[in-house]
Amino acid sequence: MIAAGERATLMWASANRDEAVFGGADELHLDRDPAQNLLYGRGIYVCPGARLARLELSVLVEELLKRTDKIALAPGPQPTIAVYPASGFSDLPMLIL
Ligand code: HEM
């Protein structure tokens, strides 16, 4: 319970891995409901740059897929999960061919 006046930090990355909403958080499921995702925040804490970020990411992925035949994990060192407040990976060796 959070008492009135206490400070709290919302862990956006953790909320996006809530098993009750997103089963198999480490798996890629293209059919997930994007409306459930809290990546860009929610309500008064929503990111004002979300549209630009989505556009940039979609152009990046389109152009990358046009120019590549294969994207895979590189053999050898395993990816390293980033530590809060960062999210994703701090190290992700990839083969982009
Ligand atoms: C993948 C890219 C991005 C992600 C995941 C992201 C995510 C977020 C999140 C979750 C917040 C709310 C933080 C909070 O209040 O707890 C936020 C705030 C903010 N974002 Fe982004 N963002 C991204 C890209 C951008 C871009 C491209 C811009 C501007 C060009 C931007 C500008 C801002 C600003 C100015 C705020 C603060 C808004 C405020 O406090 O009123 N963001 N972002």
Backbone and ligand atoms as CSV (ligand in chain L), in Angstrom:
chain,resi,resn,atom,element,x,y,z
A,1,MET,N,N,0.841,-1.190,0.000
A,1,MET,CA,C,0.000,0.000,0.000
A,1,MET,C,C,0.889,1.258,0.000
A,2,ILE,N,N,0.539,2.215,-0.837
A,2,ILE,CA,C,1.302,3.468,-0.900
A,2,ILE,C,C,0.496,4.537,-0.153
A,3,ALA,N,N,1.103,5.089,0.889
A,3,ALA,CA,C,0.402,6.086,1.702
A,3,ALA,C,C,0.415,7.435,0.990
A,4,ALA,N,N,-0.574,8.299,1.311
A,4,ALA,CA,C,-0.642,9.634,0.724
A,4,ALA,C,C,0.670,10.367,0.976
A,5,GLY,N,N,1.212,11.021,-0.061
A,5,GLY,CA,C,2.428,11.808,0.082
A,5,GLY,C,C,3.703,11.008,-0.139
A,6,GLU,N,N,3.606,9.660,-0.170
A,6,GLU,CA,C,4.806,8.855,-0.413
A,6,GLU,C,C,5.199,8.937,-1.877
A,7,ARG,N,N,6.508,8.770,-2.145
A,7,ARG,CA,C,6.979,8.780,-3.530
A,7,ARG,C,C,6.986,7.353,-4.071
A,8,ALA,N,N,6.694,7.225,-5.353
A,8,ALA,CA,C,6.706,5.897,-5.978
A,8,ALA,C,C,7.314,6.021,-7.366
A,9,THR,N,N,7.982,4.985,-7.802
A,9,THR,CA,C,8.511,4.950,-9.174
A,9,THR,C,C,7.758,3.882,-9.936
A,10,LEU,N,N,7.212,4.249,-11.087
A,10,LEU,CA,C,6.516,3.263,-11.917
A,10,LEU,C,C,7.536,2.603,-12.832
A,11,MET,N,N,7.613,1.270,-12.774
A,11,MET,CA,C,8.563,0.525,-13.608
A,11,MET,C,C,7.860,0.155,-14.916
A,12,TRP,N,N,7.947,1.062,-15.930
A,12,TRP,CA,C,7.262,0.822,-17.197
A,12,TRP,C,C,7.684,-0.513,-17.799
A,13,ALA,N,N,9.005,-0.781,-17.782
A,13,ALA,CA,C,9.500,-2.015,-18.417
A,13,ALA,C,C,8.922,-3.240,-17.729
A,14,SER,N,N,8.789,-3.173,-16.421
A,14,SER,CA,C,8.256,-4.299,-15.671
A,14,SER,C,C,6.768,-4.496,-15.988
A,15,ALA,N,N,6.035,-3.385,-16.101
A,15,ALA,CA,C,4.600,-3.473,-16.412
A,15,ALA,C,C,4.378,-4.163,-17.751
A,16,ASN,N,N,5.297,-3.959,-18.684
A,16,ASN,CA,C,5.159,-4.582,-20.009
A,16,ASN,C,C,5.534,-6.059,-20.006
A,17,ARG,N,N,5.942,-6.574,-18.858
A,17,ARG,CA,C,6.268,-7.994,-18.748
A,17,ARG,C,C,5.313,-8.690,-17.771
A,18,ASP,N,N,4.206,-8.017,-17.457
A,18,ASP,CA,C,3.225,-8.594,-16.527
A,18,ASP,C,C,2.637,-9.868,-17.141
A,19,GLU,N,N,2.930,-10.997,-16.500
A,19,GLU,CA,C,2.495,-12.298,-17.034
A,19,GLU,C,C,0.972,-12.400,-17.168
A,20,ALA,N,N,0.254,-11.625,-16.330
A,20,ALA,CA,C,-1.214,-11.691,-16.391
A,20,ALA,C,C,-1.727,-11.088,-17.697
A,21,VAL,N,N,-0.916,-10.214,-18.324
A,21,VAL,CA,C,-1.333,-9.537,-19.555
A,21,VAL,C,C,-0.545,-10.057,-20.756
A,22,PHE,N,N,0.754,-10.238,-20.561
A,22,PHE,CA,C,1.633,-10.655,-21.665
A,22,PHE,C,C,2.274,-11.992,-21.318
A,23,GLY,N,N,1.628,-13.080,-21.667
A,23,GLY,CA,C,2.242,-14.391,-21.419
A,23,GLY,C,C,3.497,-14.535,-22.267
A,24,GLY,N,N,4.495,-15.237,-21.762
A,24,GLY,CA,C,5.725,-15.495,-22.525
A,24,GLY,C,C,6.404,-14.202,-22.932
A,25,ALA,N,N,6.767,-13.368,-21.947
A,25,ALA,CA,C,7.310,-12.036,-22.247
A,25,ALA,C,C,8.596,-12.086,-23.067
A,26,ASP,N,N,9.320,-13.194,-23.016
A,26,ASP,CA,C,10.576,-13.279,-23.781
A,26,ASP,C,C,10.346,-13.749,-25.211
A,27,GLU,N,N,9.089,-14.032,-25.572
A,27,GLU,CA,C,8.810,-14.523,-26.928
A,27,GLU,C,C,8.230,-13.403,-27.789
A,28,LEU,N,N,8.507,-13.499,-29.105
A,28,LEU,CA,C,7.947,-12.524,-30.054
A,28,LEU,C,C,6.588,-13.029,-30.524
A,29,HIS,N,N,5.522,-12.303,-30.185
A,29,HIS,CA,C,4.170,-12.652,-30.631
A,29,HIS,C,C,3.637,-11.459,-31.405
A,30,LEU,N,N,3.566,-11.563,-32.706
A,30,LEU,CA,C,3.129,-10.424,-33.509
A,30,LEU,C,C,1.634,-10.149,-33.353
A,31,ASP,N,N,0.905,-11.098,-32.758
A,31,ASP,CA,C,-0.539,-10.902,-32.627
A,31,ASP,C,C,-0.940,-10.330,-31.259
A,32,ARG,N,N,0.018,-9.826,-30.493
A,32,ARG,CA,C,-0.362,-9.227,-29.203
A,32,ARG,C,C,-1.165,-7.946,-29.438
A,33,ASP,N,N,-1.980,-7.566,-28.433
A,33,ASP,CA,C,-2.788,-6.344,-28.543
A,33,ASP,C,C,-1.909,-5.139,-28.190
A,34,PRO,N,N,-1.551,-4.290,-29.192
A,34,PRO,CA,C,-0.656,-3.174,-28.903
A,34,PRO,C,C,-1.253,-2.161,-27.921
A,35,ALA,N,N,-2.581,-2.154,-27.798
A,35,ALA,CA,C,-3.219,-1.185,-26.896
A,35,ALA,C,C,-2.851,-1.471,-25.430
A,36,GLN,N,N,-2.427,-2.698,-25.144
A,36,GLN,CA,C,-2.065,-3.057,-23.763
A,36,GLN,C,C,-0.667,-2.586,-23.392
A,37,ASN,N,N,0.129,-2.256,-24.421
A,37,ASN,CA,C,1.542,-1.968,-24.183
A,37,ASN,C,C,1.739,-0.593,-23.536
A,38,LEU,N,N,2.591,-0.542,-22.517
A,38,LEU,CA,C,2.816,0.712,-21.797
A,38,LEU,C,C,4.163,1.336,-22.145
A,39,LEU,N,N,4.743,0.924,-23.274
A,39,LEU,CA,C,6.083,1.401,-23.636
A,39,LEU,C,C,6.188,2.921,-23.592
A,40,TYR,N,N,5.179,3.600,-24.104
A,40,TYR,CA,C,5.231,5.069,-24.176
A,40,TYR,C,C,4.482,5.729,-23.031
A,41,GLY,N,N,4.228,4.985,-21.985
A,41,GLY,CA,C,3.531,5.543,-20.838
A,41,GLY,C,C,2.023,5.563,-21.058
A,42,ARG,N,N,1.310,6.211,-20.144
A,42,ARG,CA,C,-0.156,6.230,-20.209
A,42,ARG,C,C,-0.667,7.465,-19.493
A,43,GLY,N,N,-1.797,7.977,-19.907
A,43,GLY,CA,C,-2.445,9.100,-19.223
A,43,GLY,C,C,-1.581,10.353,-19.253
A,44,ILE,N,N,-1.440,11.019,-18.112
A,44,ILE,CA,C,-0.637,12.253,-18.091
A,44,ILE,C,C,0.848,11.946,-18.229
A,45,TYR,N,N,1.226,10.675,-18.146
A,45,TYR,CA,C,2.635,10.294,-18.273
A,45,TYR,C,C,2.948,9.732,-19.650
A,46,VAL,N,N,2.091,10.012,-20.636
A,46,VAL,CA,C,2.347,9.473,-21.970
A,46,VAL,C,C,3.441,10.282,-22.666
A,47,CYS,N,N,4.240,9.599,-23.493
A,47,CYS,CA,C,5.368,10.237,-24.186
A,47,CYS,C,C,4.869,11.104,-25.346
A,48,PRO,N,N,5.190,12.410,-25.348
A,48,PRO,CA,C,4.738,13.268,-26.450
A,48,PRO,C,C,5.486,12.955,-27.750
A,49,GLY,N,N,6.586,12.195,-27.673
A,49,GLY,CA,C,7.356,11.848,-28.883
A,49,GLY,C,C,6.986,10.489,-29.455
A,50,ALA,N,N,5.912,9.868,-28.921
A,50,ALA,CA,C,5.571,8.493,-29.314
A,50,ALA,C,C,5.324,8.354,-30.819
A,51,ARG,N,N,4.596,9.298,-31.417
A,51,ARG,CA,C,4.312,9.189,-32.862
A,51,ARG,C,C,5.593,9.239,-33.668
A,52,LEU,N,N,6.471,10.176,-33.320
A,52,LEU,CA,C,7.746,10.298,-34.028
A,52,LEU,C,C,8.582,9.030,-33.830
A,53,ALA,N,N,8.629,8.539,-32.584
A,53,ALA,CA,C,9.418,7.341,-32.293
A,53,ALA,C,C,8.894,6.150,-33.090
A,54,ARG,N,N,7.545,5.989,-33.150
A,54,ARG,CA,C,6.964,4.866,-33.913
A,54,ARG,C,C,7.305,4.998,-35.397
A,55,LEU,N,N,7.209,6.225,-35.936
A,55,LEU,CA,C,7.522,6.454,-37.357
A,55,LEU,C,C,8.990,6.101,-37.629
A,56,GLU,N,N,9.876,6.606,-36.776
A,56,GLU,CA,C,11.310,6.341,-36.961
A,56,GLU,C,C,11.597,4.841,-36.889
A,57,LEU,N,N,10.978,4.162,-35.922
A,57,LEU,CA,C,11.220,2.725,-35.784
A,57,LEU,C,C,10.687,1.961,-36.977
A,58,SER,N,N,9.512,2.376,-37.486
A,58,SER,CA,C,8.951,1.637,-38.606
A,58,SER,C,C,9.777,1.863,-39.872
A,59,VAL,N,N,10.289,3.099,-40.092
A,59,VAL,CA,C,11.173,3.353,-41.246
A,59,VAL,C,C,12.464,2.531,-41.086
A,60,LEU,N,N,13.010,2.512,-39.885
A,60,LEU,CA,C,14.235,1.755,-39.627
A,60,LEU,C,C,14.048,0.269,-39.973
A,61,VAL,N,N,12.965,-0.324,-39.483
A,61,VAL,CA,C,12.746,-1.760,-39.714
A,61,VAL,C,C,12.489,-2.019,-41.200
A,62,GLU,N,N,11.666,-1.170,-41.851
A,62,GLU,CA,C,11.403,-1.344,-43.300
A,62,GLU,C,C,12.701,-1.306,-44.099
A,63,GLU,N,N,13.527,-0.310,-43.848
A,63,GLU,CA,C,14.771,-0.150,-44.609
A,63,GLU,C,C,15.752,-1.280,-44.296
A,64,LEU,N,N,15.796,-1.693,-43.039
A,64,LEU,CA,C,16.687,-2.794,-42.655
A,64,LEU,C,C,16.266,-4.085,-43.364
A,65,LEU,N,N,14.971,-4.376,-43.369
A,65,LEU,CA,C,14.497,-5.608,-44.009
A,65,LEU,C,C,14.718,-5.585,-45.517
A,66,LYS,N,N,14.632,-4.390,-46.127
A,66,LYS,CA,C,14.868,-4.276,-47.577
A,66,LYS,C,C,16.301,-4.640,-47.928
A,67,ARG,N,N,17.218,-4.347,-47.023
A,67,ARG,CA,C,18.645,-4.468,-47.330
A,67,ARG,C,C,19.296,-5.721,-46.767
A,68,THR,N,N,18.560,-6.576,-46.089
A,68,THR,CA,C,19.182,-7.734,-45.451
A,68,THR,C,C,18.479,-9.025,-45.847
A,69,ASP,N,N,19.224,-10.129,-45.796
A,69,ASP,CA,C,18.654,-11.454,-46.051
A,69,ASP,C,C,18.485,-12.224,-44.753
A,70,LYS,N,N,19.341,-11.898,-43.792
A,70,LYS,CA,C,19.319,-12.689,-42.568
A,70,LYS,C,C,19.714,-11.827,-41.373
A,71,ILE,N,N,18.940,-11.926,-40.309
A,71,ILE,CA,C,19.293,-11.252,-39.052
A,71,ILE,C,C,19.210,-12.334,-37.979
A,72,ALA,N,N,20.320,-12.567,-37.303
A,72,ALA,CA,C,20.340,-13.640,-36.303
A,72,ALA,C,C,21.280,-13.266,-35.171
A,73,LEU,N,N,21.147,-13.979,-34.057
A,73,LEU,CA,C,22.089,-13.798,-32.961
A,73,LEU,C,C,23.453,-14.281,-33.438
A,74,ALA,N,N,24.503,-13.559,-33.088
A,74,ALA,CA,C,25.851,-13.992,-33.446
A,74,ALA,C,C,26.236,-15.151,-32.531
A,75,PRO,N,N,26.982,-16.111,-33.071
A,75,PRO,CA,C,27.440,-17.190,-32.196
A,75,PRO,C,C,28.447,-16.621,-31.189
A,76,GLY,N,N,28.548,-17.243,-30.054
A,76,GLY,CA,C,29.527,-16.799,-29.056
A,76,GLY,C,C,28.854,-16.175,-27.856
A,77,PRO,N,N,29.285,-14.962,-27.472
A,77,PRO,CA,C,28.772,-14.361,-26.231
A,77,PRO,C,C,27.252,-14.192,-26.253
A,78,GLN,N,N,26.626,-14.487,-25.134
A,78,GLN,CA,C,25.172,-14.372,-25.022
A,78,GLN,C,C,24.775,-12.904,-24.835
A,79,PRO,N,N,23.570,-12.525,-25.266
A,79,PRO,CA,C,23.095,-11.156,-25.030
A,79,PRO,C,C,23.047,-10.860,-23.526
A,80,THR,N,N,23.257,-9.591,-23.174
A,80,THR,CA,C,23.192,-9.186,-21.773
A,80,THR,C,C,21.973,-8.301,-21.581
A,81,ILE,N,N,21.113,-8.685,-20.652
A,81,ILE,CA,C,19.914,-7.882,-20.350
A,81,ILE,C,C,20.371,-6.606,-19.638
A,82,ALA,N,N,19.833,-5.465,-20.075
A,82,ALA,CA,C,20.202,-4.174,-19.469
A,82,ALA,C,C,19.657,-4.074,-18.043
A,83,VAL,N,N,20.287,-3.233,-17.264
A,83,VAL,CA,C,19.896,-3.045,-15.865
A,83,VAL,C,C,19.085,-1.745,-15.747
A,84,TYR,N,N,17.990,-1.769,-14.967
A,84,TYR,CA,C,17.151,-0.597,-14.737
A,84,TYR,C,C,18.011,0.591,-14.313
A,85,PRO,N,N,17.766,1.802,-14.813
A,85,PRO,CA,C,16.593,2.257,-15.555
A,85,PRO,C,C,16.662,2.015,-17.063
A,86,ALA,N,N,17.732,1.414,-17.580
A,86,ALA,CA,C,17.734,1.069,-19.001
A,86,ALA,C,C,16.833,-0.143,-19.194
A,87,SER,N,N,16.458,-0.419,-20.439
A,87,SER,CA,C,15.689,-1.633,-20.706
A,87,SER,C,C,16.207,-2.258,-21.989
A,88,GLY,N,N,15.719,-3.427,-22.311
A,88,GLY,CA,C,16.221,-4.143,-23.482
A,88,GLY,C,C,17.545,-4.814,-23.146
A,89,PHE,N,N,18.484,-4.714,-24.088
A,89,PHE,CA,C,19.781,-5.357,-23.901
A,89,PHE,C,C,20.877,-4.302,-23.846
A,90,SER,N,N,21.882,-4.510,-23.000
A,90,SER,CA,C,23.046,-3.626,-23.010
A,90,SER,C,C,24.074,-4.153,-24.002
A,91,ASP,N,N,23.958,-5.427,-24.359
A,91,ASP,CA,C,24.880,-6.036,-25.308
A,91,ASP,C,C,24.114,-7.098,-26.093
A,92,LEU,N,N,24.088,-6.949,-27.417
A,92,LEU,CA,C,23.321,-7.893,-28.243
A,92,LEU,C,C,24.086,-8.169,-29.544
A,93,PRO,N,N,25.033,-9.117,-29.488
A,93,PRO,CA,C,25.815,-9.397,-30.687
A,93,PRO,C,C,24.930,-10.019,-31.770
A,94,MET,N,N,24.903,-9.368,-32.952
A,94,MET,CA,C,24.020,-9.818,-34.032
A,94,MET,C,C,24.802,-10.070,-35.307
A,95,LEU,N,N,24.255,-10.971,-36.122
A,95,LEU,CA,C,24.747,-11.150,-37.479
A,95,LEU,C,C,23.710,-10.514,-38.391
A,96,ILE,N,N,24.104,-9.523,-39.169
A,96,ILE,CA,C,23.179,-8.881,-40.110
A,96,ILE,C,C,23.767,-9.061,-41.494
A,97,LEU,N,N,23.166,-9.955,-42.296
A,97,LEU,CA,C,23.745,-10.304,-43.595
A,97,LEU,C,C,22.817,-9.906,-44.737
L,1,HEM,C1,C,11.290,4.319,-28.423
L,1,HEM,C2,C,11.303,5.624,-28.123
L,1,HEM,C3,C,10.658,6.239,-26.909
L,1,HEM,C4,C,10.143,5.664,-25.791
L,1,HEM,C5,C,10.062,4.179,-25.438
L,1,HEM,C6,C,9.645,6.722,-24.941
L,1,HEM,C7,C,9.007,6.540,-23.719
L,1,HEM,C8,C,8.606,7.544,-22.884
L,1,HEM,C9,C,7.900,7.368,-21.635
L,1,HEM,C10,C,7.465,6.010,-21.013
L,1,HEM,C11,C,7.684,8.583,-21.091
L,1,HEM,C12,C,6.941,8.908,-19.770
L,1,HEM,C13,C,7.933,8.837,-18.633
L,1,HEM,C14,C,7.231,9.093,-17.302
L,1,HEM,O1,O,6.651,10.173,-17.115
L,1,HEM,O2,O,7.279,8.203,-16.434
L,1,HEM,C15,C,8.271,9.558,-22.001
L,1,HEM,C16,C,8.274,10.913,-21.784
L,1,HEM,C17,C,8.760,11.847,-22.689
L,1,HEM,N1,N,9.214,11.606,-23.961
L,1,HEM,FE1,FE,9.504,9.770,-24.790
L,1,HEM,N2,N,9.881,7.932,-25.549
L,1,HEM,C18,C,10.492,7.681,-26.767
L,1,HEM,C19,C,10.860,8.611,-27.712
L,1,HEM,C20,C,10.708,9.960,-27.585
L,1,HEM,C21,C,10.987,10.937,-28.645
L,1,HEM,C22,C,11.475,10.569,-30.065
L,1,HEM,C23,C,10.763,12.165,-28.110
L,1,HEM,C24,C,10.878,13.543,-28.721
L,1,HEM,C25,C,11.231,13.774,-29.973
L,1,HEM,C26,C,10.319,11.976,-26.734
L,1,HEM,C27,C,10.015,12.975,-25.843
L,1,HEM,C28,C,9.552,12.786,-24.553
L,1,HEM,C29,C,9.309,13.873,-23.606
L,1,HEM,C30,C,9.537,15.374,-23.848
L,1,HEM,C31,C,8.804,13.285,-22.438
L,1,HEM,C32,C,8.413,13.993,-21.113
L,1,HEM,C33,C,6.957,14.378,-21.157
L,1,HEM,C34,C,6.483,15.004,-19.845
L,1,HEM,O3,O,7.026,14.677,-18.779
L,1,HEM,O4,O,5.542,15.769,-19.888
L,1,HEM,N3,N,10.296,10.635,-26.455
L,1,HEM,N4,N,8.798,8.910,-23.095
